[in-house]
Amino acid sequence: MLALGLVLNTAGIGLFCWLAFTLAVHALPFFVAVTAGMMAFHGGAGPVGAPLVAIAAGAGALVVGQTLLAIARSLVLRAAIAAAFAIPAAIAGYHVVLVMSQIGVPSLAWREIFACLGAVLIGSTAWTRSTIFAEPRSRLGMERGSPDAATTLAHR
């Protein structure tokens, strides 16, 4: 029975860490969703309409961000859009790791070190996840003046 408890405890902690990591990476759309939902609720949308507005706003923020990142040609603009997703994720990652480290780390200095490391890891993961679908145009065979740009798109 003790072995089963240890296995389930490890699986539960792993699931919680995965969930916290995934939610921290999507901090910007979540923040937009919560803000829009609260504004809709206070505007009179009620307990049924406010979650619908929140879901639509969060999904819209995610779709608009990914679409802008995919169609942007300027490297500076891509970096700014990716930073808009990565910075809130890094802040959320910092706070998640700081709170989780209070459970087992007695030293304040080590908690801060772990929290900063968590912020860097989650922020870099958000940066990577937001830029993974935005491949440079040169890799797709879409250089300016490329005669086979239409055939490259047709084959994909």
ABEGO torsion letter per residue (X at the ends): XAAAAAAAAAAAAAAAAAAAAAAAAAAAAAAAAAAAAAAAAAAGAEAAAAAAAAAAAAAAAAAAAAAAAAABABAAAAAAAAAAAAAAAAAAAAAAAAAAAAAABABAAAAAAAAAAAAAAAAAAAAAAAAAABBBAAAAGABBGBAAAAAAAAAX
